[in-house]
Amino acid sequence: MASSNGKKGVIGILTGGGDVPGLNPAIRAVTIRALREGYEVIGLRRGWASLVDMVRDKDYDNSDNYQHLTEELVNRAGRTGGTFLHTSRTNPGRVSKRHIPLHLQETYRDDRNDLTAEVLKNLDWLKINCLIPIGGDDTLSYGVRLFQEGVKVVAIPKTMDNDVPGTDYCIGFSTCVTRIIEMANRLRTSAGSHERILVLEVFGRYAGFTAMLPTMVGAANRCVIPEAKFNIDRLTELLIKDRRKNPSKYSVVLVSEGAMFEGDDMVFEHDTADAFGHKKLGGIGYFVSEKVKELSAKYNSGKGIDVMNQSLGYLVRCGDPDAIDSIVPMAYGNLALDLLLTNVHGRLVVLRNGRYDNVPIDVVVSTKKLVNVKEQYNTERLRPRYKSFEMKPLFIMTSDFG
């Protein structure tokens, strides 16, 4: 069992959902500030899973579930990508029967089980006074639940898709966009050498920001996004026109993983859903490339064109953070501590209009952050739409909250 050892209190921190560069800098910022303010910091391992699997017995080895954080530990990890606390997509409010820990199997026998009562007991057993979850809207939605149950929660937004509502920026987005631009520029040498069309699938289940921004800066000729179903004939026609105008005879399209053909639904890798009800996406890039290749002769004087297909996938979420994903997590961690030190909780730390701020945490479950198709996406040209950048935020497209 954790002990506060005369400290001001105990702060718990966790990372949930997909890993992104910037998580370790955020953990570092929270820990160093909290320790210097006189708090103890506990790192909860594997996201919400730690608070489900924990055994409340001082003689039980819970090292897989939590660890006490020190300056030495977080300084060593703080410059690296990923999360040294590890992560999961566990939803304690909806745990399947097969994932119930052995010591709780006699108590919870339903197909889906709400283990929030155990989570609250485990937080109390660890003497955690305040909780800082770092995650996307799924991870943070359970943070909202705990706040409603009386836990002091301050949340930090993280997701490479940049789709947490209420904030202009989520940790991981800048590095993701940077990597997409780099890899598109590298792959275009092969596309140009063979005079092919290059189809790149990128992350983005419901929001197309990771396809939109690289296309806007010239990494691709076209992009298709989840917010607007696309006509494959129109996409093929545009890509062949782009190829024809290019002296190197190639063109590039970025395909969000959640993009959909007209009259069709999302493409899933399999039918199994995670604890938040999401099936694993994957494969739309392949189907786009096959259809473009099949239709290419129709728009190229009867001559077919070869297509290169590459899913960038985890390549854009691995490795070290860029400058923005080193600076913003540091600021977010300190913002979270500012709130907790003044006994303010139930908040989400954010960047809005170029300024650091905070908003009510329930914005995470009360709205969605998506590309505004009418204002930001040209459905005829399958490209970002923009007229002026005056007074726009750093990454152009932002949250409509507030």
QUISULWO-V306255 format. One record per pair of residues at least 4 apart in sequence whose ideal C-beta (glycine too) atoms are under 8 Angstrom apart, sorted by the first residue. I is the first residue (numbers start at 0). GAP is how many residues later the second one is. D is the distance in whole Angstrom. If there is no record, write none. Layout:
# QUISULWO-V306255
I_GAP_D + I_GAP_D
This chain:
# QUISULWO-V306255
0_55_8 + 0_57_5 + 0_124_6 + 0_125_7 + 0_126_8 + 1_8_6 + 1_38_7 + 1_40_6 + 1_64_8 + 1_66_8 + 1_123_8 + 1_124_4 + 1_125_5 + 1_126_8 + 2_124_7 + 3_4_8 + 3_5_6 + 3_6_5 + 3_36_6 + 3_123_5 + 4_35_7 + 6_31_6 + 6_32_6 + 6_33_5 + 7_29_7 + 7_30_4 + 7_31_5 + 8_30_5 + 8_31_7 + 8_118_8 + 8_120_4 + 8_121_7 + 9_29_7 + 9_30_5 + 9_31_8 + 9_32_6 + 9_116_7 + 9_117_5 + 9_118_5 + 9_119_6 + 9_120_8 + 10_19_7 + 10_23_5 + 10_28_5 + 10_29_7 + 10_30_5 + 10_31_7 + 10_117_7 + 10_118_7 + 10_119_5 + 10_120_8 + 10_121_6 + 10_329_7 + 11_29_8 + 11_30_5 + 11_31_8 + 11_32_5 + 11_54_8 + 11_111_7 + 11_114_7 + 11_116_4 + 11_118_7 + 11_119_5 + 11_120_7 + 12_14_6 + 12_17_5 + 12_18_7 + 12_28_6 + 12_29_7 + 12_30_6 + 12_31_7 + 12_56_8 + 12_72_7 + 12_118_8 + 12_119_5 + 12_120_8 + 12_121_7 + 13_29_7 + 13_30_4 + 13_31_8 + 13_33_5 + 13_34_7 + 13_36_7 + 13_71_6 + 13_117_8 + 13_118_8 + 13_119_5 + 13_120_7 + 14_4_8 + 14_8_5 + 14_12_7 + 14_32_6 + 14_68_4 + 14_70_5 + 14_71_8 + 14_72_5 + 14_118_8 + 14_119_5 + 14_120_7 + 14_124_8 + 14_143_7 + 15_31_3 + 15_32_6 + 15_71_6 + 15_72_7 + 15_73_7 + 15_74_7 + 15_117_6 + 15_118_7 + 15_119_4 + 15_120_8 + 15_122_7 + 15_123_3 + 15_126_8 + 16_30_7 + 16_70_6 + 16_72_6 + 16_118_5 + 16_119_5 + 16_121_6 + 16_122_5 + 16_141_7 + 16_142_7 + 17_69_7 + 17_118_7 + 17_141_7 + 17_142_7 + 17_299_6 + 18_4_7 + 18_62_8 + 18_63_5 + 18_64_5 + 18_68_6 + 18_298_6 + 18_299_8 + 19_61_8 + 19_138_6 + 19_139_7 + 19_140_5 + 19_151_6 + 19_152_3 + 19_155_7 + 19_156_7 + 19_297_5 + 19_305_8 + 20_60_4 + 20_61_8 + 20_151_6 + 20_154_4 + 20_296_7 + 20_297_8 + 20_298_6 + 20_299_6 + 20_300_4 + 20_301_7 + 20_304_5 + 21_4_6 + 21_59_8 + 21_136_7 + 21_149_4 + 21_150_5 + 21_153_7 + 21_299_5 + 21_303_4 + 21_304_7 + 21_306_7 + 21_307_5 + 22_4_6 + 22_58_8 + 22_59_7 + 22_60_4 + 22_62_8 + 22_111_6 + 22_135_6 + 22_148_7 + 22_149_8 + 22_306_7 + 23_4_6 + 23_50_8 + 23_53_5 + 23_54_5 + 23_55_7 + 23_56_5 + 23_57_7 + 23_58_7 + 23_59_6 + 23_60_6 + 24_4_6 + 24_53_5 + 24_54_8 + 24_296_6 + 24_300_7 + 24_301_5 + 24_304_4 + 24_305_6 + 24_308_8 + 25_4_7 + 25_108_6 + 25_130_6 + 25_132_8 + 25_145_6 + 25_303_4 + 25_304_8 + 25_306_6 + 25_307_5 + 26_4_6 + 26_16_7 + 26_42_7 + 26_47_6 + 26_50_7 + 26_51_7 + 26_56_7 + 26_57_7 + 26_58_7 + 26_107_8 + 26_306_8 + 27_4_6 + 27_46_4 + 27_47_7 + 27_49_7 + 27_50_3 + 27_302_8 + 27_305_7 + 28_4_6 + 28_49_8 + 28_300_6 + 28_301_5 + 28_302_8 + 28_303_7 + 28_304_3 + 28_305_6 + 29_4_6 + 29_11_7 + 29_102_6 + 29_303_4 + 29_306_6 + 29_307_6 + 30_4_6 + 30_10_5 + 30_12_8 + 30_38_5 + 30_39_8 + 30_40_7 + 30_42_8 + 30_43_4 + 31_4_6 + 31_39_6 + 31_42_6 + 31_43_8 + 32_4_6 + 32_300_7 + 32_301_6 + 32_304_5 + 33_5_4 + 33_6_8 + 33_7_5 + 33_303_6 + 34_4_7 + 34_5_8 + 34_6_6 + 34_34_8 + 34_35_8 + 34_36_6 + 36_300_7 + 36_304_6 + 39_28_7 + 40_27_7 + 40_28_4 + 41_24_5 + 41_25_7 + 41_26_6 + 41_27_7 + 41_84_6 + 41_86_6 + 42_23_6 + 42_24_5 + 42_25_8 + 42_26_5 + 42_42_5 + 43_6_4 + 43_7_6 + 43_21_7 + 43_22_5 + 43_41_7 + 44_4_8 + 44_5_5 + 44_19_6 + 44_20_6 + 44_21_6 + 44_22_7 + 44_40_5 + 44_41_5 + 45_4_5 + 45_7_8 + 45_18_8 + 45_19_8 + 45_39_8 + 45_40_5 + 45_41_6 + 45_42_5 + 45_44_7 + 46_39_8 + 46_40_5 + 46_41_4 + 46_42_7 + 46_43_6 + 46_88_7 + 46_92_6 + 47_4_7 + 47_40_7 + 47_42_4 + 47_43_7 + 47_44_5 + 47_71_7 + 47_85_8 + 47_91_7 + 47_94_6 + 48_4_6 + 48_39_4 + 48_41_4 + 49_4_6 + 49_14_8 + 49_15_4 + 49_16_6 + 50_14_8 + 50_41_6 + 50_67_8 + 50_68_4 + 50_71_5 + 50_72_7 + 51_38_6 + 51_40_5 + 51_43_6 + 51_47_8 + 51_49_7 + 51_63_5 + 51_66_7 + 51_67_7 + 52_11_7 + 52_12_6 + 52_48_5 + 53_8_6 + 53_11_5 + 53_12_7 + 53_68_5 + 53_71_8 + 53_72_8 + 54_5_4 + 54_7_6 + 54_46_8 + 54_48_6 + 55_4_8 + 55_65_7 + 55_66_7 + 55_69_5 + 61_4_6 + 62_4_7 + 65_60_7 + 66_18_8 + 68_4_6 + 68_5_6 + 69_4_7 + 70_4_6 + 71_4_7 + 72_4_7 + 72_11_8 + 73_4_5 + 76_7_4 + 78_241_7 + 78_247_8 + 79_4_8 + 79_240_6 + 80_94_8 + 80_237_6 + 80_238_5 + 80_239_5 + 80_240_6 + 81_236_7 + 82_4_5 + 88_49_7 + 88_185_5 + 88_186_6 + 88_187_7 + 89_5_7 + 89_9_8 + 89_185_6 + 90_4_7 + 90_47_7 + 90_51_6 + 90_183_8 + 90_184_4 + 90_185_5 + 91_22_8 + 91_23_5 + 91_24_6 + 91_26_8 + 91_27_5 + 91_50_6 + 92_21_5 + 92_22_7 + 92_23_6 + 92_49_6 + 92_52_6 + 93_18_5 + 93_19_8 + 93_20_7 + 93_181_5 + 93_182_8 + 94_4_5 + 94_5_6 + 94_13_7 + 94_17_7 + 94_18_5 + 94_19_8 + 94_20_5 + 94_180_7 + 95_4_8 + 95_15_7 + 95_16_6 + 95_17_8 + 95_179_7 + 96_11_8 + 96_12_7 + 96_13_7 + 96_14_5 + 96_15_8 + 96_16_7 + 98_176_8 + 99_4_5 + 99_5_5 + 99_8_5 + 99_13_6 + 99_15_8 + 100_4_7 + 103_4_5 + 103_11_7 + 103_14_7 + 104_4_7 + 107_5_4 + 107_7_7 + 108_4_8 + 114_4_6 + 115_4_6 + 115_29_7 + 115_30_8 + 115_33_7 + 116_4_7 + 117_4_6 + 118_4_6 + 118_27_7 + 119_4_6 + 119_26_8 + 119_29_6 + 119_31_7 + 120_4_6 + 121_4_6 + 122_5_5 + 122_8_7 + 122_28_6 + 123_4_8 + 128_23_6 + 129_22_4 + 129_23_8 + 129_24_7 + 129_210_5 + 129_215_7 + 130_12_7 + 130_15_7 + 130_20_6 + 130_21_7 + 130_22_5 + 130_23_8 + 131_21_8 + 131_22_6 + 131_23_7 + 131_24_6 + 131_204_5 + 131_208_8 + 132_6_6 + 132_7_6 + 132_9_8 + 132_10_4 + 132_20_7 + 132_22_5 + 132_23_7 + 133_5_8 + 133_21_8 + 133_22_4 + 133_24_5 + 133_37_7 + 134_4_3 + 134_5_5 + 134_8_8 + 134_20_8 + 134_21_8 + 134_22_8 + 134_23_5 + 134_24_8 + 135_4_7 + 135_21_7 + 135_22_6 + 135_23_4 + 135_25_7 + 135_27_7 + 135_28_6 + 135_34_7 + 136_4_6 + 136_22_7 + 136_26_7 + 136_27_5 + 136_28_7 + 136_227_5 + 136_228_8 + 137_4_8 + 137_138_4 + 137_140_7 + 138_4_7 + 138_19_8 + 139_4_7 + 139_15_5 + 139_17_7 + 139_24_7 + 139_208_7 + 139_221_7 + 139_224_5 + 140_4_7 + 140_135_8 + 140_223_6 + 140_224_5 + 141_4_7 + 142_4_6 + 142_10_5 + 142_12_5 + 142_218_6 + 142_221_8 + 143_4_6 + 143_9_8 + 143_217_5 + 143_218_5 + 143_220_6 + 143_221_5 + 144_4_7 + 145_5_4 + 145_7_6 + 146_4_6 + 146_5_8 + 146_6_4 + 146_198_7 + 146_199_5 + 146_214_6 + 146_215_8 + 151_188_7 + 151_193_4 + 151_194_8 + 152_192_6 + 152_193_6 + 152_208_6 + 153_182_5 + 153_185_5 + 153_186_6 + 153_190_8 + 153_191_6 + 153_192_8 + 153_193_5 + 153_194_8 + 153_195_7 + 153_204_8 + 153_207_8 + 154_192_7 + 154_193_5 + 154_194_7 + 154_206_5 + 154_209_7 + 155_15_7 + 155_173_8 + 155_176_5 + 155_177_7 + 155_180_6 + 155_192_8 + 155_193_6 + 156_7_4 + 156_9_8 + 156_10_5 + 156_12_8 + 156_13_4 + 156_14_7 + 156_175_8 + 156_191_6 + 156_192_7 + 156_193_7 + 157_6_8 + 157_12_6 + 157_13_4 + 157_14_6 + 158_4_6 + 158_5_6 + 158_11_5 + 158_12_8 + 158_13_6 + 158_14_7 + 159_10_8 + 159_12_4 + 159_13_6 + 159_15_8 + 159_16_4 + 159_43_6 + 159_50_6 + 159_156_7 + 159_157_6 + 160_9_8 + 160_12_7 + 160_42_6 + 160_43_5 + 160_44_7 + 160_45_8 + 160_46_5 + 160_48_6 + 160_49_6 + 161_7_7 + 161_8_5 + 161_11_4 + 161_45_7 + 161_47_5 + 161_48_7 + 161_207_8 + 161_233_7 + 162_7_7 + 162_43_6 + 162_44_4 + 162_46_7 + 162_205_8 + 162_206_5 + 162_207_7 + 163_6_5 + 163_184_8 + 163_200_7 + 163_205_6 + 164_198_5 + 164_199_6 + 164_201_7 + 164_202_5 + 164_203_6 + 164_204_4 + 164_234_6 + 164_236_5 + 165_182_6 + 165_184_6 + 165_186_8 + 165_193_5 + 165_197_4 + 165_198_7 + 165_201_8 + 165_203_8 + 165_233_6 + 165_235_4 + 165_236_7 + 166_181_7 + 166_183_4 + 166_184_6 + 166_185_7 + 166_192_8 + 166_232_6 + 167_182_7 + 167_183_5 + 167_184_6 + 167_185_7 + 167_186_8 + 167_225_5 + 167_226_7 + 167_227_7 + 167_230_4 + 167_231_6 + 168_4_6 + 168_5_8 + 168_159_6 + 168_181_8 + 168_182_4 + 168_225_7 + 168_226_7 + 170_154_6 + 170_157_6 + 170_158_5 + 170_161_7 + 171_4_6 + 171_145_7 + 171_153_6 + 172_4_6 + 172_36_7 + 172_37_7 + 172_152_8 + 172_222_7 + 173_4_6 + 173_148_6 + 173_149_8 + 173_150_4 + 173_151_5 + 173_154_8 + 173_221_8 + 174_4_6 + 174_141_8 + 174_142_8 + 174_144_8 + 174_146_5 + 174_147_5 + 174_149_8 + 174_150_5 + 175_4_6 + 175_27_7 + 175_34_6 + 175_140_5 + 175_141_6 + 176_4_6 + 176_33_6 + 176_36_5 + 176_37_6 + 176_218_8 + 177_4_6 + 177_144_5 + 178_4_6 + 178_133_7 + 178_136_7 + 178_137_4 + 178_140_8 + 179_4_6 + 179_20_8 + 179_22_6 + 179_30_6 + 179_34_5 + 179_39_6 + 179_74_7 + 179_132_6 + 179_136_6 + 180_4_6 + 180_33_5 + 180_36_7 + 180_38_5 + 181_4_6 + 182_4_6 + 182_17_8 + 182_129_6 + 182_132_7 + 182_133_7 + 183_4_6 + 183_14_8 + 183_16_6 + 183_30_6 + 183_35_4 + 183_36_6 + 183_68_6 + 183_70_7 + 184_34_7 + 186_4_6 + 186_11_6 + 186_13_7 + 186_121_7 + 186_123_6 + 187_4_6 + 187_10_6 + 187_62_7 + 187_64_6 + 188_4_6 + 189_4_6 + 189_6_8 + 189_8_8 + 189_118_7 + 190_4_8 + 190_5_5 + 190_6_7 + 190_7_4 + 190_59_4 + 190_60_8 + 190_61_7 + 190_117_6 + 191_54_8 + 191_56_4 + 191_57_7 + 191_58_5 + 193_56_8 + 193_112_7 + 193_114_8 + 194_48_8 + 194_53_8 + 194_54_4 + 194_55_6 + 194_110_8 + 194_111_8 + 195_54_6 + 195_109_7 + 195_110_5 + 195_111_6 + 195_112_5 + 196_42_5 + 196_43_8 + 196_46_6 + 196_53_7 + 196_54_5 + 196_55_8 + 196_56_7 + 196_92_8 + 196_95_6 + 196_96_8 + 196_99_7 + 196_108_6 + 196_109_8 + 196_110_5 + 196_111_7 + 197_52_6 + 197_53_7 + 197_54_5 + 197_55_7 + 197_109_8 + 197_110_5 + 197_112_7 + 198_54_6 + 198_56_6 + 198_86_5 + 198_89_5 + 198_90_4 + 198_93_7 + 198_108_6 + 198_109_7 + 198_110_5 + 198_111_7 + 199_20_7 + 199_52_7 + 199_53_7 + 199_54_5 + 199_55_7 + 199_85_7 + 199_110_6 + 199_111_8 + 199_112_6 + 200_54_5 + 200_55_8 + 200_56_6 + 200_81_8 + 200_83_6 + 200_84_3 + 200_85_8 + 200_87_8 + 200_108_8 + 200_109_7 + 200_110_4 + 200_111_7 + 200_112_7 + 201_8_5 + 201_9_6 + 201_12_8 + 201_52_6 + 201_53_7 + 201_54_6 + 201_55_7 + 201_110_5 + 201_114_7 + 202_7_6 + 202_53_8 + 202_54_6 + 202_109_8 + 202_110_7 + 202_113_7 + 202_114_7 + 203_4_5 + 203_5_7 + 203_6_5 + 203_7_6 + 203_21_7 + 203_22_6 + 203_52_4 + 203_53_6 + 203_54_6 + 203_55_8 + 204_21_7 + 204_52_6 + 204_53_4 + 204_73_7 + 204_76_6 + 205_20_5 + 205_21_8 + 205_52_6 + 205_162_7 + 205_164_6 + 206_18_8 + 206_19_7 + 206_20_7 + 206_49_8 + 206_162_6 + 206_163_5 + 206_164_6 + 207_4_5 + 207_15_7 + 207_16_8 + 207_17_3 + 207_18_6 + 207_19_6 + 207_48_5 + 207_50_8 + 207_51_7 + 207_162_8 + 207_163_5 + 207_169_7 + 208_4_6 + 208_162_6 + 208_186_8 + 208_188_6 + 209_4_7 + 209_46_7 + 209_106_8 + 210_4_6 + 210_9_8 + 210_12_4 + 210_13_7 + 210_14_6 + 210_43_4 + 210_44_7 + 210_45_5 + 210_48_8 + 211_4_6 + 211_11_6 + 211_13_7 + 211_159_6 + 211_164_7 + 211_165_7 + 211_172_5 + 211_185_7 + 212_4_7 + 212_171_8 + 212_182_6 + 212_183_7 + 212_184_8 + 213_5_4 + 213_6_6 + 213_9_8 + 213_40_6 + 214_4_6 + 214_5_5 + 214_6_8 + 214_7_7 + 214_8_4 + 214_39_6 + 214_168_6 + 214_169_6 + 215_168_4 + 215_170_7 + 215_180_7 + 218_33_7 + 218_35_7 + 219_32_4 + 219_33_6 + 219_34_4 + 220_17_7 + 220_18_7 + 220_21_4 + 220_30_5 + 220_31_5 + 220_32_7 + 220_162_8 + 221_13_7 + 221_16_6 + 221_17_6 + 221_20_7 + 221_29_8 + 221_30_8 + 221_31_5 + 221_32_8 + 221_159_8 + 221_160_4 + 221_161_6 + 222_30_6 + 222_31_4 + 222_32_7 + 222_33_7 + 222_159_7 + 222_160_7 + 222_161_7 + 223_4_8 + 223_6_4 + 223_11_7 + 223_29_7 + 223_30_8 + 223_31_5 + 223_32_7 + 223_35_4 + 223_64_7 + 223_158_6 + 224_31_5 + 224_33_8 + 224_34_6 + 224_146_6 + 224_152_7 + 225_30_5 + 225_32_4 + 225_33_6 + 225_34_7 + 225_40_8 + 225_144_8 + 226_143_5 + 226_144_5 + 226_146_5 + 226_150_7 + 227_145_5 + 227_149_6 + 227_151_5 + 228_30_8 + 228_31_5 + 228_32_7 + 228_33_5 + 228_34_8 + 228_35_8 + 229_4_7 + 229_5_6 + 229_29_7 + 229_30_8 + 229_31_7 + 229_32_7 + 229_149_8 + 229_152_6 + 230_4_7 + 230_30_8 + 230_31_5 + 231_4_6 + 231_29_6 + 231_30_8 + 231_56_7 + 231_59_5 + 231_60_7 + 231_63_7 + 232_4_6 + 232_62_6 + 232_65_8 + 233_4_6 + 233_146_8 + 233_148_7 + 234_4_6 + 234_18_7 + 234_53_7 + 234_57_7 + 234_147_6 + 235_4_6 + 235_55_7 + 235_56_5 + 235_59_4 + 235_60_6 + 235_62_7 + 235_63_6 + 236_4_7 + 236_62_5 + 237_4_6 + 237_143_7 + 237_144_6 + 238_4_6 + 238_12_5 + 238_14_6 + 238_53_6 + 239_4_6 + 239_11_7 + 239_56_6 + 239_59_5 + 239_60_5 + 239_65_7 + 240_4_7 + 240_58_8 + 241_4_6 + 241_9_4 + 242_6_6 + 242_7_6 + 242_8_4 + 242_62_7 + 243_5_8 + 245_4_6 + 245_5_6 + 252_35_7 + 252_129_8 + 254_4_5 + 254_29_6 + 254_30_5 + 254_33_5 + 255_28_8 + 256_24_4 + 256_25_7 + 256_27_6 + 256_28_8 + 257_8_6 + 257_23_6 + 257_26_8 + 258_25_5 + 258_29_8 + 259_4_6 + 259_5_6 + 259_6_6 + 259_7_8 + 259_24_8 + 260_26_8 + 260_30_8 + 265_13_8 + 265_15_6 + 265_18_8 + 266_14_7 + 266_15_7 + 266_16_5 + 266_17_4 + 266_20_6 + 267_11_4 + 267_12_6 + 267_13_6 + 267_14_7 + 267_15_8 + 268_10_8 + 268_11_4 + 268_12_7 + 268_13_4 + 268_14_6 + 269_9_7 + 269_10_6 + 270_8_6 + 271_7_7 + 271_8_7 + 272_4_5 + 272_5_6 + 272_6_5 + 273_4_5 + 273_5_8 + 273_6_8 + 281_29_7 + 282_4_6 + 283_4_6 + 284_4_6 + 284_24_6 + 284_25_7 + 284_26_5 + 285_4_6 + 285_23_6 + 285_25_8 + 286_4_6 + 287_4_6 + 287_21_8 + 288_4_6 + 288_18_4 + 288_19_7 + 288_20_4 + 289_4_6 + 289_17_8 + 290_4_6 + 291_4_6 + 291_13_8 + 291_15_5 + 292_11_7 + 292_12_7 + 292_13_7 + 292_14_4 + 294_4_7 + 295_4_5 + 295_7_8 + 295_8_5 + 295_9_4 + 295_11_8 + 296_5_5 + 296_6_6 + 296_7_4 + 296_8_8 + 299_4_7 + 299_5_6 + 311_4_5 + 313_4_6 + 320_4_4 + 320_5_5 + 320_8_7 + 321_4_7 + 322_4_6 + 323_4_6 + 324_4_7 + 325_4_7 + 326_4_6 + 327_4_6 + 327_23_7 + 328_4_6 + 329_4_7 + 330_4_6 + 330_25_6 + 331_4_6 + 331_17_5 + 331_24_8 + 332_4_7 + 333_4_6 + 334_4_7 + 334_14_4 + 334_21_6 + 334_23_7 + 335_4_6 + 335_13_5 + 336_4_6 + 337_4_7 + 338_5_4 + 338_6_7 + 338_8_6 + 338_10_7 + 338_19_6 + 339_4_7 + 339_5_7 + 343_14_8 + 345_14_7 + 345_15_5 + 345_16_8 + 346_11_4 + 346_12_7 + 346_13_7 + 346_14_6 + 347_10_6 + 347_11_5 + 347_12_7 + 347_13_5 + 347_15_6 + 347_16_7 + 348_7_7 + 348_8_8 + 348_9_5 + 349_6_7 + 349_7_5 + 349_8_6 + 349_9_6 + 350_4_7 + 350_5_6 + 350_6_7 + 351_5_5 + 351_7_8 + 351_46_8 + 351_47_7 + 351_50_7 + 352_40_6 + 353_39_6 + 353_40_7 + 358_4_5 + 358_42_7 + 358_43_7 + 361_4_6 + 362_4_6 + 362_38_6 + 366_33_8 + 366_34_6 + 368_30_5 + 368_31_7 + 368_32_8 + 370_5_5 + 370_6_6 + 370_26_6 + 371_4_5 + 371_5_8 + 371_25_7 + 371_28_7 + 372_4_5 + 372_6_7 + 374_10_7 + 375_8_6 + 375_9_6 + 375_10_7 + 375_20_8 + 375_21_6 + 376_6_8 + 376_7_6 + 376_8_6 + 377_4_7 + 377_5_5 + 377_6_7 + 377_7_4 + 385_10_7 + 387_4_8 + 388_7_7 + 391_4_5 + 391_6_8 + 392_5_5
